[in-house]
Amino acid sequence: MKINLSTNIQFQKDSIVSKTILKNEGGNVTLFAFDKGQALSEHTAPFDALFFCVEGNFNVSIGEDKHSVVSNELIILPASIPHAVYAAAASKCMLTMIRVHS
């Protein structure tokens, strides 16, 4: 399956849109389109995640650290560390959650 990350998901006014691309026991890959000013409040996840900015500009907090993540940049969201995401502009991202089995 071939996927264009920019065109596979569309913005909706005052919303966050998500689309699951892949989900299995090893993890999942999800595309998101955030309208400007939309945010995911601080939360934790039990697994590491890769946050890739497809287009736009996100402000990402990880613990006490603040980061600006722009088009074609990637940041790692470590497991069990509080993080939050804010769209400084209409922006798209791909989140890859990696599940570790013990």
N, C-alpha and C positions, 0 to 999 in steps of 0.2 A: 504494500500500500504506500503510495506517495502522498505526502501532505505538505502543503504550503502553509507555514506557520502564520504568515501575515493575512492570508485570505480565508483560512479555514474557520475563522470565528469573527463575528461582527460586533461592533459596539452597540449598546442600547443606552439611551439617555438615562442618567442618574442610576445606573445599575452596574453590577458585576455579572458577566456572563461566563459560564464555564462549560467546557466540553471535554469529556473523557476520551482520550485517544487510545489508551492501552491500560488494562487492569488485569493483573494476575497475582499469584502468590508471591512473586518477587518484587512487586511494587506497582506503581501506576504513573501514567503521564497524563497531565491535564493542561489544556489551553485555557487561558483566561483573557477576557477583554474588560478592562476597567474604564468607566467613564471618568473624566477628570474629577478629582476630589473624593472618589470612592476608596474605601479602605477595608482591610481585614484587621480587626482589632487584635491586640496582643494575645497570643496563644502558644501552646507547645505542641510538639508532635513526638511520637515515640521513636521515629526513625529520621535519619538524615534526609535532607531534600536538596535538590539543585534547583535554583530559581534563575531562569534565563529570561532576560528582557528581550522580547522580539522587536518591539518598537515602543517609543515613548520614553518616559522617565518615572521611575519609582523611587520613593524614599522607603528604605527598609531598615528597621531597627532589629538588632540581634542582641539581647541582653541590654547593656548600657550603650552599646556602639550603634552609631547612626551611619548609614551608607546611602549614597545616590547611585542607582543602578540604571544605566541608559541602554539604548539599543545595542544589541550584540554583546552585552556583558552578562556574566554569570556570577552568582554568589551562592555560597553553601550555607544552608540553614541547618546547624547542628541539632541532633536529637536532644530533646529535653531542655533546650534553651529557649526562653520566651522570645518570640519574634512577632513583628507586625509589618504590614505592607500598606503604603499610601500611594495613590496615583497622582503625581504632580501634574500630569497631563493625561489626556486620553491615551491609554497604554495597553499593550498586550504582553503576556508572558507565558512561558511554559514551565510548569512545575513537575519535576520528576522526583517521586517519593521512592526511596530504596528501602525495602523491608529486609531486615536481617533475621534469619531464623536461627534459633539456638537448639 
